[in-house]
């Protein structure tokens, strides 16, 4: 069995899923680097001992492993899309705004054996912000594990609109959390819940504008969050940038009707299974929430995720790309 080095800086669920899938085929060894710097000797030993290198995001933690892989002619697959490919000057989000981080990320991306991203939108964004040709980038959509109850959820006395995200200063704008709170005030007949870890400053700002029908649930265990998705009828994602929208797809699996902006890959994820807004103004989102409550799209939303964003398609795609890397090495 070939040895694969899996490089990551976070333990997000979608990264853990890729790691689990690759473990089915490879003798996988993890290189977890949450900070900017790592021991070069440790990285060198890990790369030398690997047959294939796979990493998530073009950032500080992948610089040394992918540079060494390139110098040593080791097959490498780099998965990008999000902060490393974005350039959003309005709220200072994205490495491609310029400076050392843009130089670093582009250097890493250009040295990966195969460059992969999670949406067609991100492929276009990579070309727009880095100049890397679209044909150089492969698209493989996320795989969303089906953890939803097979039975349709019970109808609550009051409808519930949900969004999920870390409540911090940047996400107030990037993830549309401030808009979510403002929308709640415009739709008093609906309960609004925001689930996610709350930082003090951003949490205090939301609490100042929060109406009575908005609850900040804070960080929840997976089972608690799954139960909340089952109760919700509408999922709101009023983002200004999304490389994919994993939380949206998870909610769609639980039969929530999504209400999203036209930002990033969100229309690509939702398709015709929800409400896609032309702008993220709270009044527009309020109209979208009320519209979604009258649309019988829960099963349509669930079926779209099962058909387009399954774990099996992610597995097959990852295996196909690693097979290609190994064929290149053998030729």
C-alpha positions as CSV (number, residue, x, y, z in Angstrom):
1,X,0.0,0.0,0.0
2,X,1.4,3.4,-1.0
3,X,2.1,6.0,1.6
4,X,0.2,9.3,1.4
5,X,1.1,12.4,3.4
6,X,-2.0,14.5,4.2
7,X,-1.2,18.1,5.0
8,X,-3.8,20.3,6.9
9,X,-4.0,23.3,9.2
10,X,-7.6,22.8,10.5
11,X,-9.8,19.9,11.5
12,X,-12.9,21.0,9.6
13,X,-15.5,18.3,8.9
14,X,-15.0,18.4,5.1
15,X,-11.2,18.1,5.5
16,X,-11.7,15.1,7.8
17,X,-14.0,13.5,5.3
18,X,-11.3,13.7,2.6
19,X,-8.8,12.2,5.0
20,X,-11.1,9.3,5.8
21,X,-11.8,8.6,2.1
22,X,-8.1,8.6,1.2
23,X,-7.4,6.2,4.1
24,X,-9.4,3.6,2.3
25,X,-6.8,3.4,-0.4
26,X,-3.5,4.6,1.1
27,X,-1.3,4.2,4.2
28,X,-2.1,7.8,5.2
29,X,0.1,9.8,7.5
30,X,-1.2,13.2,8.8
31,X,0.9,16.4,8.9
32,X,-1.1,18.7,11.0
33,X,0.3,22.3,11.1
34,X,-2.0,24.8,12.7
35,X,0.6,27.6,12.8
36,X,2.7,29.4,10.2
37,X,5.9,27.6,11.0
38,X,6.9,24.0,11.4
39,X,10.1,22.0,11.9
40,X,11.8,21.7,8.4
41,X,13.4,18.4,9.4
42,X,10.0,16.9,10.4
43,X,8.5,18.1,7.1
44,X,11.4,16.8,5.0
45,X,11.3,13.4,6.6
46,X,7.5,13.2,6.1
47,X,7.8,14.2,2.4
48,X,10.7,11.8,1.8
49,X,8.7,9.0,3.3
50,X,5.6,9.6,1.1
51,X,4.6,8.4,-2.3
52,X,1.9,11.0,-2.7
53,X,1.3,14.4,-1.0
54,X,-2.2,15.8,-0.6
55,X,-2.9,19.1,1.1
56,X,-5.7,21.5,1.8
57,X,-5.3,25.2,0.9
58,X,-2.3,27.2,-0.4
59,X,-1.0,28.8,2.7
60,X,1.9,28.8,5.2
61,X,1.4,25.1,6.2
62,X,1.6,23.8,2.6
63,X,4.5,26.0,1.5
64,X,7.3,23.7,2.6
65,X,5.7,20.3,2.0
66,X,4.7,21.3,-1.6
67,X,7.9,23.0,-2.4
68,X,9.8,19.9,-1.3
69,X,7.5,17.7,-3.3
70,X,8.1,19.8,-6.4
71,X,11.9,19.7,-5.9
72,X,11.8,15.9,-5.3
73,X,9.4,15.2,-8.1
74,X,6.8,13.7,-5.7
75,X,3.2,13.5,-7.0
76,X,1.1,16.2,-5.2
77,X,-2.6,17.2,-5.1
78,X,-3.5,20.6,-3.7
79,X,-7.1,21.4,-2.8
80,X,-7.8,25.2,-2.8
81,X,-10.8,27.6,-2.7
82,X,-11.8,30.1,-0.1
83,X,-9.5,32.5,1.7
84,X,-6.5,31.4,-0.4
85,X,-8.2,32.2,-3.7
86,X,-10.4,35.2,-2.7
87,X,-9.9,38.9,-3.1
88,X,-12.7,40.9,-1.4
89,X,-11.4,44.4,-0.6
90,X,-14.7,45.6,0.9
91,X,-14.1,43.7,4.0
92,X,-10.4,42.6,3.7
93,X,-11.0,39.0,2.9
94,X,-8.7,36.8,0.9
95,X,-5.0,36.2,0.2
96,X,-5.3,37.5,-3.3
97,X,-5.7,41.1,-2.2
98,X,-1.9,41.3,-2.6
99,X,1.3,41.3,-0.5
100,X,3.3,38.4,0.8
101,X,0.3,36.1,1.2
102,X,-0.7,36.4,-2.4
103,X,2.9,35.7,-3.6
104,X,3.1,32.7,-1.2
105,X,-0.2,31.1,-2.2
106,X,0.4,31.6,-6.0
107,X,3.9,30.0,-5.6
108,X,2.4,26.9,-3.9
109,X,-0.5,26.6,-6.4
110,X,1.8,26.7,-9.4
111,X,3.9,23.9,-8.0
112,X,1.2,21.4,-7.2
113,X,1.1,18.4,-9.5
114,X,-2.7,18.7,-9.7
115,X,-4.7,21.7,-8.5
116,X,-8.2,21.0,-7.4
117,X,-11.1,23.2,-6.2
118,X,-14.6,22.6,-5.0
119,X,-16.8,24.6,-7.4
120,X,-16.9,26.0,-10.9
121,X,-17.1,29.4,-9.3
122,X,-13.8,28.9,-7.5
123,X,-12.1,27.8,-10.7
124,X,-13.2,31.1,-12.3
125,X,-12.0,32.9,-9.2
126,X,-8.6,31.3,-9.3
127,X,-8.1,32.4,-12.9
128,X,-9.4,35.9,-12.2
129,X,-7.2,36.5,-9.1
130,X,-4.1,34.4,-9.9
131,X,-3.9,34.1,-13.6
132,X,-3.7,30.3,-13.5
133,X,-5.6,29.0,-16.5
134,X,-9.0,27.3,-15.8
135,X,-7.8,24.1,-17.7
136,X,-5.1,23.8,-15.1
137,X,-7.7,23.5,-12.3
138,X,-9.9,20.4,-11.7
139,X,-13.3,20.8,-10.1
140,X,-14.6,18.2,-7.6
141,X,-17.6,19.2,-5.5
142,X,-17.7,18.5,-1.8
143,X,-19.3,15.3,-0.6
144,X,-22.0,15.9,2.1
145,X,-22.6,12.9,4.5
146,X,-26.3,12.1,4.8
147,X,-26.9,12.4,8.5
148,X,-30.5,13.6,8.2
149,X,-33.4,11.5,9.6
150,X,-35.1,9.6,6.7
151,X,-38.5,10.6,8.0
152,X,-39.8,14.1,7.2
153,X,-39.5,16.4,10.2
154,X,-42.5,17.4,12.3
155,X,-44.0,20.8,11.6
156,X,-43.2,23.2,14.4
157,X,-45.8,25.6,15.8
158,X,-43.8,28.6,14.6
159,X,-41.5,28.3,11.5
160,X,-37.8,28.4,12.1
161,X,-35.1,30.0,9.9
162,X,-31.5,28.9,10.6
163,X,-28.0,29.9,9.7
164,X,-24.7,28.5,10.9
165,X,-21.4,30.3,11.2
166,X,-18.7,31.5,13.6
167,X,-19.8,34.9,14.9
168,X,-16.7,37.0,14.5
169,X,-16.0,40.4,13.1
170,X,-15.3,39.3,9.5
171,X,-18.3,36.9,9.3
172,X,-20.7,39.7,10.3
173,X,-20.2,40.9,6.7
174,X,-18.7,37.9,4.8
175,X,-21.3,35.3,6.0
176,X,-24.1,37.9,6.2
177,X,-24.7,37.4,10.0
178,X,-25.6,41.0,10.5
179,X,-28.1,40.8,7.7
180,X,-29.5,37.7,9.2
181,X,-30.2,39.6,12.5
182,X,-31.7,42.5,10.6
183,X,-33.9,40.2,8.6
184,X,-35.2,38.6,11.8
185,X,-36.6,42.0,12.9
186,X,-38.5,42.2,9.5
187,X,-40.1,38.8,9.8
188,X,-41.4,38.6,13.4
189,X,-43.7,35.7,12.7
190,X,-40.6,33.4,12.2
191,X,-38.1,32.3,14.8
192,X,-34.5,32.9,13.7
193,X,-31.5,30.9,15.1
194,X,-27.8,31.5,14.5
195,X,-25.7,28.5,15.5
196,X,-21.9,28.9,15.9
197,X,-19.2,29.9,18.3
198,X,-19.6,33.5,19.4
199,X,-16.7,35.9,19.9
200,X,-17.3,38.6,22.5
201,X,-17.1,41.7,20.3
202,X,-19.1,40.4,17.3
203,X,-21.6,38.7,19.6
204,X,-22.2,42.0,21.5
205,X,-22.9,43.8,18.3
206,X,-25.4,41.3,17.2
207,X,-27.1,41.3,20.6
208,X,-27.5,45.1,20.3
209,X,-29.6,44.7,17.2
210,X,-31.2,41.3,17.9
211,X,-35.0,41.3,18.0
212,X,-36.9,39.0,20.4
213,X,-37.3,36.3,17.7
214,X,-33.5,35.8,17.2
215,X,-31.5,33.4,19.3
216,X,-27.7,33.1,19.3
217,X,-27.3,29.4,20.0
218,X,-23.6,29.4,20.3
219,X,-21.4,26.3,19.5
220,X,-23.4,23.1,19.3
221,X,-22.5,19.4,19.3
222,X,-23.1,17.7,16.0
223,X,-26.2,15.9,17.2
224,X,-27.7,19.2,18.5
225,X,-27.0,20.9,15.2
226,X,-28.5,18.0,13.3
227,X,-31.7,18.2,15.4
228,X,-31.9,22.0,14.8
229,X,-31.6,21.5,11.0
230,X,-34.4,18.9,11.2
231,X,-36.7,21.5,12.9
232,X,-35.8,24.4,10.6
233,X,-37.9,25.0,7.5
234,X,-35.6,27.6,5.9
235,X,-31.9,27.9,5.8
236,X,-30.5,31.4,5.2
237,X,-27.0,32.1,3.7
238,X,-26.8,35.8,3.1
239,X,-23.0,35.6,2.3
240,X,-21.0,38.0,0.2
241,X,-18.5,35.3,-0.7
242,X,-18.7,31.5,-0.7
243,X,-16.3,29.0,-2.3
244,X,-18.9,26.3,-2.0
245,X,-21.4,26.5,0.9
246,X,-21.1,23.2,2.9
247,X,-23.5,24.4,5.6
248,X,-26.2,25.2,2.9
249,X,-25.9,21.7,1.5
250,X,-26.1,20.1,4.9
251,X,-29.3,22.0,5.6
252,X,-30.7,21.0,2.2
253,X,-30.2,17.3,3.1
254,X,-32.4,18.0,6.1
255,X,-35.1,19.3,3.8
256,X,-34.5,23.0,4.6
257,X,-35.4,25.3,1.8
258,X,-32.3,27.5,1.2
259,X,-32.5,31.2,0.8
260,X,-29.2,32.5,-0.5
261,X,-27.5,35.4,-2.2
262,X,-26.0,35.1,-5.6
263,X,-22.5,35.3,-4.0
264,X,-19.8,32.9,-5.1
265,X,-20.8,29.2,-5.6
266,X,-24.2,29.5,-3.7
267,X,-26.3,29.4,-6.9
268,X,-24.2,26.4,-8.1
269,X,-25.1,24.6,-4.9
270,X,-28.8,25.5,-4.7
271,X,-29.8,25.3,-8.3
272,X,-33.6,25.4,-8.6
273,X,-34.1,23.9,-5.2
274,X,-34.4,27.2,-3.3
275,X,-34.6,31.0,-3.4
276,X,-31.6,32.8,-4.9
277,X,-31.6,36.5,-4.2
278,X,-30.1,39.2,-6.4
279,X,-28.8,41.1,-3.4
280,X,-28.2,40.7,0.3
281,X,-30.3,43.6,1.6
282,X,-32.3,42.6,4.7
283,X,-35.6,43.5,3.0
284,X,-34.8,41.2,0.1
285,X,-33.8,38.4,2.4
286,X,-37.1,38.9,4.4
287,X,-39.0,38.5,1.1
288,X,-37.0,35.4,0.3
289,X,-37.7,33.8,3.7
290,X,-41.4,34.4,3.4
291,X,-41.4,33.0,-0.2
292,X,-39.4,29.9,0.9
293,X,-42.0,29.1,3.6
294,X,-44.6,28.7,0.9
295,X,-42.5,26.6,-1.4
296,X,-42.7,22.8,-1.3
297,X,-39.1,22.3,-2.1
298,X,-37.8,20.3,1.0
299,X,-37.6,17.0,-0.9
300,X,-36.2,18.7,-4.0
301,X,-33.4,20.3,-2.0
302,X,-32.6,16.9,-0.3
303,X,-32.6,15.1,-3.7
304,X,-30.3,17.7,-5.3
305,X,-27.6,17.1,-2.6
306,X,-27.9,13.4,-2.8
307,X,-27.6,13.5,-6.6
308,X,-24.9,16.1,-7.0
309,X,-22.8,16.3,-3.8
310,X,-22.7,12.7,-2.5
311,X,-19.8,11.2,-0.6
312,X,-19.5,8.6,-3.3
313,X,-18.8,11.2,-6.0
314,X,-16.2,12.8,-3.8
315,X,-14.5,9.4,-3.2
316,X,-14.5,8.5,-6.8
317,X,-13.1,11.9,-7.8
318,X,-10.3,11.8,-5.2
319,X,-9.3,8.3,-6.2
320,X,-9.3,9.3,-9.9
321,X,-7.0,12.2,-9.3
322,X,-4.6,10.2,-7.1
323,X,-4.6,7.5,-9.8
324,X,-3.7,10.1,-12.4
325,X,-0.8,11.3,-10.2
326,X,0.6,7.8,-9.9
327,X,0.3,7.2,-13.7
328,X,2.2,10.4,-14.3
329,X,5.0,9.2,-12.0
330,X,5.1,5.8,-13.7
331,X,5.4,7.3,-17.2
